[in-house]
Every structure is written in C-alpha cells, then in structure tokens.
C-alpha cells in the first residue's frame, strides 16, 4: 500500500497493470531486490510454481530486459546492464 495524495493505493494492482501479470511483477521485484536470482528462489519466495516464473524469465530475457548465465547447473538471471 502506498499513500498517493492521502489515499492508500494497493501497488500490487497498480503494478500488475503495468507489467501484465503478477508473476512478471514478482520476477522483476525479486531481481531488483537481490540483483541476481534463479527460478527456484523466486518461486520459493513468493510461494508460486516454478514453471510460470521460468516462462516470465524467458520472456523478459527474449525482450532484452534481463540476461542469464549458467553457474554450474543453475541458470542465474539479472537485469541487462
């Protein structure tokens, strides 16, 4: 909740309209908070399934917003510099 002109606004609803869905919002918030992260960590933090998280990460990577690298067997994502 954010105070905008003395009215409380639910930022989750506000941001969902910008990002298209809640999963994308969660992925971006996690990347912003941690700097880099991976599918299982995002899914665990937000108590959601891994597949929708993976799909959004792939979509964001294809659009050039984020990039990934392999660290061992784990694909780690971060914002594209």
C-alpha positions in Angstrom: 0.0 0.0 0.0 1.3 3.4 -0.9 -0.1 6.8 0.1 -0.9 8.8 -3.0 -2.5 12.1 -2.4 -3.7 10.9 1.0 -5.4 7.8 -0.4 -4.0 4.3 0.1 -3.4 2.5 -3.2 -2.6 -1.2 -3.5 0.6 -1.2 -5.5 0.2 -4.8 -6.5 -2.9 -4.0 -8.5 -1.3 -0.8 -9.9 1.9 -2.6 -11.0 0.1 -5.6 -12.4 -1.5 -3.3 -15.0 2.0 -2.1 -16.0 3.7 -5.5 -16.2 0.8 -7.5 -17.5 0.6 -10.1 -14.7 1.5 -10.8 -11.1 4.2 -13.3 -12.0 6.2 -10.7 -14.0 5.8 -8.2 -11.2 7.2 -10.8 -8.7 10.1 -11.7 -11.0 11.1 -8.1 -11.5 10.8 -7.2 -7.8 13.0 -10.2 -6.9 15.6 -9.2 -9.5 15.5 -5.6 -8.2 15.9 -6.7 -4.6 18.6 -9.4 -5.0 20.4 -8.2 -8.1 20.5 -11.7 -9.5 18.4 -14.7 -8.8 17.2 -18.1 -10.1 13.8 -19.7 -10.8 13.6 -21.8 -7.7 14.4 -18.9 -5.4 11.7 -16.7 -6.9 9.2 -19.5 -6.7 10.0 -20.2 -3.1 10.0 -16.5 -2.0 6.5 -15.9 -3.5 5.1 -19.5 -2.9 4.3 -20.0 -6.6 5.1 -22.7 -9.1 8.4 -22.7 -10.9 7.0 -23.0 -14.5 5.2 -19.6 -14.6 8.3 -18.0 -13.2 10.6 -19.7 -15.8 8.2 -18.6 -18.6 8.3 -15.0 -17.5 12.1 -15.0 -17.1 12.4 -16.4 -20.6 10.0 -13.8 -22.0 11.9 -10.9 -20.2 15.2 -12.3 -21.5 14.0 -12.5 -25.1 12.8 -8.9 -24.9 16.3 -7.9 -23.7 15.3 -6.6 -20.2 17.3 -9.3 -18.4 20.0 -11.7 -19.2 21.1 -15.0 -17.8 24.3 -17.1 -17.3 24.9 -20.7 -16.2 26.5 -21.2 -12.8 27.1 -24.9 -12.6 23.7 -26.4 -13.5 21.7 -23.3 -12.4 20.7 -20.5 -14.7 21.0 -17.2 -12.9 19.2 -14.1 -14.1 19.9 -10.4 -13.7 19.0 -7.1 -15.3 20.6 -6.3 -18.6 23.2 -3.6 -17.9 
